[in-house]
Amino acid sequence: MDESKSSKENEWEQLYQQGKTGWDRGEVSPNLSYWIESQQIPPCRILVPACGHGYEVLYLAEKGFDVIAVDIAPSAIHYLNKMLIEHALNATVIEANFFNWNPDKPVDAIYEQTSLCALAPENWEQYEQCLYRWLKPNGKLLAQFMQTNSEAGPPFHCDISTMLELFAKQRWQWSDEHETKIIHSAGKCEKVYLLEKK
Ligand SMILES: C[S@@+](CC[C@H](N)C(=O)[O-])C[C@H]1O[C@@H](n2cnc3c(N)ncnc32)[C@H](O)[C@@H]1O
């Protein structure tokens, strides 16, 4: 039995079962629609790690992307599969602890939304290694770094100086900061960048 999956799965699964999903926007993120509508990312094979209820997965599938979505919580996966059927859309939806998972071949792009900030900072290096490994060379990482200015989490504060060390310039080409900042409740916002795997 996969012990790491069972404890983490329970933690997140319980939040879904108790309806404690304060992160859930209930609709596609405007950052993603901006990236797609402005044609910065043409339809390709894209991974959405920690997809949650997966509004972005539905949106990307509708826009012609070949989407792979991963989440550890069975309730999130169940909801997303139901929505895909309701909307007659296709995506590959996988229930897994992404630390123990790999795509069958590297993907063209990854959409990162509230996945890094949901992880304890001691796991960030391992997560960066996963993102790097999952992507093709020159693959794109659509990154949104949560700003909370608090030590507590999740969500954990993804300070940009820490992100620049984590996503080091030897491995990642950084764009300028994207102007859009989504404001969340309690003053949280995300800083948005397009990173490219070198
Ligand atoms: C804060 S929620 C964000 C969900 C979604 N990205 C959104 O913005 O609505 C974090 C998600 O990460 C998932 N998760 C946490 N650790 C994970 C892991 N190790 N592997 C896969 N999914 C994980 C949780 O089940 C949860 O759905």
The ligand as a MOL file (V3000), in Angstrom:
LIG
                    3D

  0  0  0     0  0            999 V3000
M  V30 BEGIN CTAB
M  V30 COUNTS 27 29 0 0 0
M  V30 BEGIN ATOM
M  V30 1 C -5.6520 24.3240 -2.8470 0
M  V30 2 S -6.3100 22.9960 -3.7470 0 CHG=1
M  V30 3 C -6.2930 23.6570 -5.4060 0
M  V30 4 C -7.1640 22.9180 -6.3770 0
M  V30 5 C -7.2350 23.5730 -7.7600 0
M  V30 6 N -5.9350 23.7260 -8.3480 0
M  V30 7 C -7.9240 24.9230 -7.6810 0
M  V30 8 O -7.2630 25.9430 -7.8500 0
M  V30 9 O -9.1380 24.9380 -7.4380 0 CHG=-1
M  V30 10 C -4.9360 21.8930 -3.7630 0
M  V30 11 C -5.2410 20.5840 -4.4850 0
M  V30 12 O -4.0490 19.8130 -4.4800 0
M  V30 13 C -4.3850 18.4530 -4.3540 0
M  V30 14 N -3.1390 17.7960 -3.8910 0
M  V30 15 C -2.4660 18.0790 -2.7700 0
M  V30 16 N -1.3510 17.3130 -2.6710 0
M  V30 17 C -1.3380 16.5480 -3.8020 0
M  V30 18 C -0.4520 15.5540 -4.2910 0
M  V30 19 N 0.6430 15.2090 -3.6100 0
M  V30 20 N -0.7430 14.9400 -5.4700 0
M  V30 21 C -1.8490 15.2950 -6.1680 0
M  V30 22 N -2.7360 16.2320 -5.7540 0
M  V30 23 C -2.4810 16.8540 -4.5800 0
M  V30 24 C -5.5390 18.4770 -3.3760 0
M  V30 25 O -6.3220 17.3200 -3.3890 0
M  V30 26 C -6.3050 19.7130 -3.8470 0
M  V30 27 O -7.2700 19.3880 -4.8040 0
M  V30 END ATOM
M  V30 BEGIN BOND
M  V30 1 1 1 2
M  V30 2 1 2 3
M  V30 3 1 2 10
M  V30 4 1 3 4
M  V30 5 1 4 5
M  V30 6 1 5 6
M  V30 7 1 5 7
M  V30 8 2 7 8
M  V30 9 1 7 9
M  V30 10 1 10 11
M  V30 11 1 11 12
M  V30 12 1 11 26
M  V30 13 1 12 13
M  V30 14 1 13 14
M  V30 15 1 13 24
M  V30 16 1 14 15
M  V30 17 1 14 23
M  V30 18 2 15 16
M  V30 19 1 16 17
M  V30 20 1 17 18
M  V30 21 2 17 23
M  V30 22 1 18 19
M  V30 23 2 18 20
M  V30 24 1 20 21
M  V30 25 2 21 22
M  V30 26 1 22 23
M  V30 27 1 24 25
M  V30 28 1 24 26
M  V30 29 1 26 27
M  V30 END BOND
M  V30 END CTAB
M  END
